[in-house]
Amino acid sequence: MDWQQLISDKRFGLEDYHDPRRGSRSDFQRDFDRLVFSSPFRRMQNKTQVFPLPGSIFVHNRLTHSLEVASVGRSMANEIVNLLLERQRPEAEKRVLESIGEIVSAACLAHDLGNPPFGHSGEKAISTFFSEGEGSVLRDSLTPAQWADLVHFEGNANALRVLTHKFHGRRTGGFAMTYPMLASIVKYPYSSGLAGEKNKFGFFTSEHDTYLRIAGELGLPRLEAPEGELHFARHPLVYIVEAADDICYEVMDLEDAHKLKILDSPTVIDLFLDFIPEERRERCRKIMSTISDPNEQIAYLRSGVIGEMVTACARAFAENEQAILDGTFRGRLLSRMPRRLCDAYERCNAISWDRIYRAREVVEVELAGNRIISFLLEKLIHAVCHPELNYSRLLLSQVPDQYDVSSPLLFSKIQGVVDHVSAMTDVYALNLFRKLNGMSLPAV
């Protein structure tokens, strides 16, 4: 892969209107701004990250998480650019490298745009509705590729659809984002038939042609795959977006757990100090001794932890630049950090799985979310399959016009339902669930 082809400022769907002239904002800054003002981005403020949405304590939601990932991603990208520019580069390549921070920050802002309500359990609820729930009866009516899309439903693939699909009433190209920004959110650049046990893939069957266009424009190499499947090398900037996301969710989940008193201060302090070089730990303890608020102590250490990992990941990217461009780099940037940081991260991850992701509050959200999403999918899919029924007409009249629930094609109708449900906020999904069960009525 070549940086000058990888960093294209062409917009998906607006290729004929491409104007290489620069205004007061670059095209990649326009991507960022377009996302900030979009409805899908605003809706993320009411979607669960891990913990239930706020009572008296404000923990992270999808929106605040995405903002923090964008901040960390931009910092990491800028460090990488500084390291790359220390090497001899053609002048034209220097100019495109300087855009990396803007592309990465926009991609980080969009990386969770396709996630359904109720956190990662929402993804599982959608996929298992088809694999083991009421939706399993549809299998014989769909192609193997379409069925794989549903039983492996993935928020990352859905984000690409949200950004590029021409929903009813929208313009060609969806959000009309730049090509490299779109490629930078596709962590798993292969079709759902290759999802495997991890349930990960990068684009639905309906977006195969979309990703072929993106890959062709940017020069992403196509890798060997079984007949009928697509598999490409990652865009290099995916590694930066992935690292920023991994850093933020691990560190901030621990900070939220501390605020909710799931983890005590000594536990989190010890976990965070493991990231700090030994010769600096005593200084950190002295500074913490001047801070009386335990939450502020954790916040002070958290900034240092993020800084350590950002620097380490930036160095890992620069050291492996050629392998990344060749498409031969394997694993994550985090796995290439110094052993001390890798061990500290693994200790945090073990605590998170043992004490946070199995916490009562988190499991209760998963249970409720699974029930709500399964119920909504069941009712809406029954309605699109039997639109002649009175209840179906009433229910479908409430679905926003942008979703293609009246398509003559079964898979398109089902996708329209999944588009609608995955776009819902936690509160909207809960309220609709209550109304359809007769548990609440609109105020008169």
Phi, psi and omega in degrees: 000154186234129185303322184290335173272327181294328183256076179260140179262016175290148181256136180295123180091345180239032183300325182288346181254013184298128178233110184288354181291146181264138173255205179288337176240144174285165178297330181283328172293325177295323174304310182300311183295321180299321179292316182302324183268007184271153178295315179301325179291316179298322182298337182294343178293344180242032175238135183297137168271293174226308185271157178305146181296156205300140163260253179272344182244128184269104177264178184289142167244183183299325183289311181295324176299314182295322177297318180291321177298320179297321179293312180294318180298318178297316180297315180296316181299318181293323175296319179297316180301317179300319180291319181292326182283351174289342180268160179295123182225146170298149183301321180296324179289324177301318183296319181287325179299328181293347179271353188301317181301320180291319180295313183296318181296322177292317179297319178297322179297329185262354193296334181253014187298334183264005183285137179285177177294163174069036172066201181295338177294336176294321175300314181296322181297320180293311183295320182283339173301323180273323185281328184221003181251204183298333182287351183297338181290348183274352189305313185288348181266358183237160176286159178304323180292318178295319179296320178299322177303318186282315184283349175244026187317133188223126180299328179295315177296324180291329177297318178298320178295314180303320186278335189243338186288142176272083175294158181307131178085355181261166181276163177300136181093001178065244179281351181054053179275165178289152182303310183294328178296318179295316180295331185286347178264353184269091183289333185235081189282061176210162185282168189294339177295345179254012185298324179065199184288337181282352177061032183246134171200175192248341182202142178288166176306321181294342180251013178303310181296325177301311183289329175300320177295317180297312181297320180293318180296322187263354179075036178280124184293139175273132183260164180295136180205158177302156181303134180091350180254153176249139178210124182234161170290150177294148165294137184306327184288345175303322182298326180286315178300316180299315181295317180298319178296313181298319179297312185293315184291325181291312184290316185285333174296322177293319179295318177297318179298326177293316180297326180274003178065025171283325175241141180273167184300312181303322181297312183290321178299315179297318179298317182287323180296335178300335180280339186274135177305143187305323183289348180254355186292320181298321178297320178299318180296321179297317179295319179296330180293342178270358181247121184271336182278117181302324179295324179287327175299315179296319180296321178298313179294321180304318181297322178292321179297313179298318180299319179298315183287324178299313180297317181294319180290324177298316178296320180298319179296312182297319181292333183249021183307314185293318178296323178295316179292330179282347183079016182256355179290136181237148178088195183250160174299324180301327181287348179260008175290164174305151185306321181302316181288321178298317180295318180296319179295318180295324177296318177298317181296320180296317178297319181300314181292324184280322189248336186257301187290348175252009179295151185304315184298322182289315180295324179297321176296318180298317181296313180295316181298320179298316180295316183294311182296316180299318180296313181296318178298317181300311183293317184288321179291322175299321181293318181287334178279338181226063186292346182284344182286149182299314180299321180298315180300317179297314183293315183291336178293343181266355179279130179306144186299336184293339184267133190275063184276356178249017179299148175288347181264130183301312183297321179296322178295316179296317178299323177300320177295314181296321176303314182296311184293318182292336179279344183296149168277166178303314185292318179298314180299317179297315181296319179294320177302315181294319181294316181291337176268005180071020183269349175204155179233151177297147179291142181252000000 
